[in-house]
């Protein structure tokens, strides 16, 4: 007997519900992705407590700005992740505290209490697919995306690191992200 995969989470519908004042929708988004979003913030700010503050502030922004989400301009999940990423980058750029964190803290995040084996399996599966999709990109697109989303670099910083024009880097990121979306399907 095979079991059907659970239906995909509908970020667009959850954001529309948030815009209508449905607190439960915000909770569903939090329950769906808070651990991964915390990981995004942690990679940028490098300190767990600060990352938790970033996540809190980002969810306040998601709640207050849900009405501005336009599904015609992009996916709801990407919109949520960009709010967290931008919140973390704004904090770092403002010159507030940045404390280095070791790999042991990042490993501990992945093994937080409450994360069941099914969650760990799905996360591992998603990460494996993402890794495979990243390997399929050409080196410049892959490097640009990793610098932007893992290291939290701005487009200008990426252009400097790759010794490439700013417009070229922006195009690499855009095309690379489109290819990743298609690959992850």
C-alpha positions as CSV (number, residue, x, y, z in Angstrom):
1,X,0.0,0.0,0.0
2,X,1.5,3.4,-1.0
3,X,0.8,6.6,0.8
4,X,0.1,9.7,-1.1
5,X,2.4,12.7,-0.5
6,X,0.8,15.4,1.6
7,X,-0.5,18.3,-0.5
8,X,2.0,21.1,-1.0
9,X,1.7,24.1,1.3
10,X,-0.1,27.0,-0.4
11,X,1.9,30.1,0.5
12,X,-0.2,32.3,-1.8
13,X,-3.4,31.3,-0.1
14,X,-1.9,31.7,3.4
15,X,-0.6,35.2,2.6
16,X,-4.0,36.2,1.2
17,X,-5.5,34.9,4.4
18,X,-3.0,37.0,6.4
19,X,-4.0,40.0,4.4
20,X,-7.6,39.4,5.5
21,X,-6.5,39.3,9.1
22,X,-6.4,35.5,9.7
23,X,-3.9,35.0,12.5
24,X,-4.1,31.2,11.9
25,X,-2.6,31.7,8.4
26,X,0.4,33.4,9.8
27,X,0.8,30.6,12.3
28,X,0.6,28.0,9.5
29,X,3.4,29.8,7.6
30,X,5.4,29.8,10.8
31,X,4.8,26.1,11.4
32,X,5.6,25.3,7.8
33,X,9.0,27.0,7.5
34,X,10.2,28.7,10.7
35,X,13.1,26.3,11.2
36,X,14.4,26.8,7.6
37,X,13.8,30.6,7.9
38,X,15.7,30.7,11.1
39,X,18.5,28.9,9.3
40,X,18.5,31.6,6.6
41,X,18.7,34.3,9.2
42,X,21.4,32.5,11.1
43,X,23.6,32.1,8.1
44,X,23.5,35.9,7.6
45,X,23.7,37.3,11.2
46,X,25.8,34.4,12.7
47,X,24.2,34.4,16.1
48,X,21.2,32.4,17.2
49,X,19.6,35.0,19.5
50,X,19.9,37.7,16.8
51,X,18.6,35.3,14.2
52,X,15.5,34.6,16.4
53,X,15.0,38.4,16.7
54,X,15.3,38.7,12.9
55,X,12.7,36.0,12.4
56,X,10.3,37.6,14.9
57,X,10.6,41.0,13.1
58,X,10.3,39.3,9.7
59,X,7.0,37.6,10.7
60,X,5.7,41.0,11.9
61,X,6.6,42.4,8.5
62,X,4.9,39.4,6.8
63,X,1.8,40.1,8.8
64,X,1.7,43.8,8.2
65,X,2.7,43.6,4.5
66,X,0.8,40.5,3.4
67,X,-1.7,42.8,1.6
68,X,1.2,43.9,-0.7
69,X,2.0,40.4,-1.8
70,X,1.2,40.0,-5.5
71,X,1.2,36.4,-6.8
72,X,1.6,37.7,-10.3
73,X,5.1,39.0,-9.4
74,X,6.4,35.8,-7.8
75,X,5.8,32.9,-5.5
76,X,4.5,33.3,-2.0
77,X,7.3,31.2,-0.5
78,X,10.0,33.3,-2.2
79,X,8.3,36.4,-0.9
80,X,8.4,35.1,2.7
81,X,12.0,34.0,2.3
82,X,13.0,37.4,0.8
83,X,11.5,39.2,3.8
84,X,13.5,37.2,6.2
85,X,16.7,37.5,4.2
86,X,16.2,41.3,3.7
87,X,15.5,41.7,7.4
88,X,18.7,39.9,8.3
89,X,20.8,41.8,5.7
90,X,19.4,45.1,6.9
91,X,20.4,44.3,10.5
92,X,24.0,43.4,9.4
93,X,24.3,46.4,7.1
94,X,23.1,48.7,9.9
95,X,26.3,47.8,11.8
96,X,24.5,46.1,14.7
97,X,26.1,43.2,16.5
98,X,27.4,40.4,14.4
99,X,28.9,37.4,16.3
100,X,30.6,34.4,14.6
101,X,28.9,31.1,15.1
102,X,30.5,27.7,14.7
103,X,29.3,24.7,12.7
104,X,28.3,23.0,15.9
105,X,25.6,25.6,16.4
106,X,24.4,25.2,12.9
107,X,24.4,21.4,13.3
108,X,22.4,21.8,16.6
109,X,19.8,23.9,14.7
110,X,19.2,21.0,12.3
111,X,18.7,18.7,15.3
112,X,16.4,20.8,17.4
113,X,14.1,19.0,19.7
114,X,10.6,18.6,18.2
115,X,11.9,17.9,14.7
116,X,10.6,14.4,14.0
117,X,12.3,11.9,11.7
118,X,9.7,12.7,8.9
119,X,10.6,16.4,9.0
120,X,14.3,15.5,8.9
121,X,13.8,13.2,6.0
122,X,11.8,15.7,4.0
123,X,14.4,18.4,4.7
124,X,17.2,16.1,3.7
125,X,15.4,15.1,0.6
126,X,14.8,18.8,-0.3
127,X,18.4,19.7,0.4
128,X,19.6,16.8,-1.8
129,X,17.4,17.9,-4.7
130,X,18.6,21.5,-4.2
131,X,22.2,20.3,-4.3
132,X,21.6,18.3,-7.5
133,X,19.9,21.3,-9.1
134,X,22.8,23.6,-8.0
135,X,25.4,21.3,-9.5
136,X,23.4,21.5,-12.8
137,X,24.0,25.2,-13.0
138,X,27.1,26.7,-14.7
139,X,29.7,27.8,-12.2
140,X,29.1,31.6,-12.5
141,X,25.3,31.2,-11.8
142,X,25.9,28.8,-9.0
143,X,28.5,31.0,-7.3
144,X,26.4,34.1,-7.7
145,X,23.4,32.4,-6.1
146,X,25.4,30.9,-3.2
147,X,27.1,34.2,-2.5
148,X,23.7,35.9,-2.4
149,X,21.6,33.4,-0.5
150,X,24.2,31.6,1.7
151,X,26.7,34.4,2.4
152,X,24.2,37.2,2.2
153,X,26.2,39.3,-0.3
154,X,24.7,42.2,-2.2
155,X,24.9,42.2,-6.0
156,X,27.7,44.7,-5.8
157,X,29.7,42.5,-3.5
158,X,29.2,39.4,-5.7
159,X,30.3,41.4,-8.8
160,X,33.4,42.4,-6.9
161,X,34.1,38.8,-5.7
162,X,33.6,37.4,-9.2
163,X,35.3,40.2,-11.0
164,X,32.3,40.6,-13.2
165,X,30.0,43.5,-14.2
166,X,27.0,44.2,-11.9
167,X,24.5,43.7,-14.7
168,X,26.0,40.3,-15.6
169,X,25.8,39.2,-11.9
170,X,22.2,40.2,-11.7
171,X,21.4,38.3,-14.9
172,X,23.2,35.2,-13.6
173,X,21.2,35.3,-10.4
174,X,17.9,35.8,-12.2
175,X,18.6,33.0,-14.7
176,X,20.0,30.7,-12.1
177,X,17.0,31.2,-9.8
178,X,14.7,30.5,-12.7
179,X,16.6,27.3,-13.5
180,X,16.5,26.2,-9.9
181,X,12.7,26.8,-9.7
182,X,12.2,24.7,-12.8
183,X,14.5,22.0,-11.5
184,X,13.0,21.9,-8.0
185,X,9.5,21.9,-9.7
